[in-house]
Amino acid sequence: MPVQLSQAKAELFKTLGHPVRISVLELLCEGPMPVRDLLAAIEVEASNLSQQLAVLRRAGIVTARREGATVMYELAGGDVGELMGAARRILTDLLAGQGRLLAELEAEHPA
């Protein structure tokens, strides 16, 4: 894999590396959403959400369009939703594995 592609992937994952950004993307997987609904669902300061949305917009991960006085955000493409789904599956598998390991350890060494 060329170094440039590795670097680009690393930058993508850095962009995704913030809990508010992940929350935004998870919500937008359900479809376009106005800022007010994102703000209500995520419960962060408006300025913080605005900063995180700007990062996602600059990276080309989300797009924004104005509908009257409302700004609507949506995922820039379906691949982002697929990535979020893959991350969820990976984490579910990891956590399930950790749960099994914990159960095995507790069975071997009861309290």
N, C-alpha and C positions, 0 to 999 in steps of 0.2 A: 504494500500500500504506500503510495507516495506520501512524503512528509506533509505536503500541503493539504491533502485530504485528511490526514490525521489531525492536523492543526485545526482545520475547519470543523471537524467533528468535536474536538475538544472545546472549541468556542461555542458550538451549539449546546453542549452539555453544561457549560458554564452559564449560558443564558438561561437554561432551565433550572439552574441550581439555586432557586429561591422559593421558599414555601408559598409566598403570595402568588408568584408566577405559576407555580404548579396548580394552585387552587383555581386561578383564572382559567387555565387551560382545561382542567377537569370540568369546570362549569360550561365552557364553550364547546366541549365535546357534545353537549346536549343541543347545541344550536346557538345562533346569534343571540346576544343579550345586551341590553342597555347598561350603561355604566351604573345607574342607580341600583339595578338588580344585582350587579356584581358586588357593589359596595355593601348592600344589605346581606348578601350571602357570605361574604368573606369577613366582614366586621373588622376592617382596618380603617385607619384615617384616610380621608379622601386624597390627601397629598401623597401618601404612600402608594395607594392603588394607582394613582396617576403616573407616578414614577415607574412602577412596575409595568404598566401598560405601555408606556413609552419605550421601555427596553424591549418588550416583545414586538412592538411595531417596528422599531429600528432593525431588529433581527429578521423581520419579514415573516414572523411566526403567526401574528394576528394582523387583521386589517380592521380599519375603523371607517364608518361612513355616518354621515349626519342625516338624520330624518327629522326635519324641523329643528326643534331645540334639543333633541335627543341624539346622543352619540351611541351607535350600535357597534359592538365588537363581534368578530367571528374569527374562527381559525382560518388561516390562509390556505390550508389544503387538508385533505383527508389524511395525509400521512401523519400529521401531528396527532390526530385522534388515535391512529393505529399505534403510534409510539407510546401514548399515554396508556392505552390498553395493554401493550406489551410490558410496560413498566409495572402495571398493576398485577399482571400474571406472574412476573418474575418475583415481585415482593411477596405475593401470596404463597408461592412455592417455597421461598426462603423461610418465611415465617412458619409455614406448616412443618418444614424440616426441623426448624429450631424447636417447635413445640414437641415434636416426636423425640428429639434428643433430650429435651428437658424431662419428659415423661420417663424415658429410659434411665436417666441419671437418678431421678427420684425413686424409681423402682429398685435400683441397685443400692441406694443409700437412703433408706427411709429416715425421716427426722425423729 
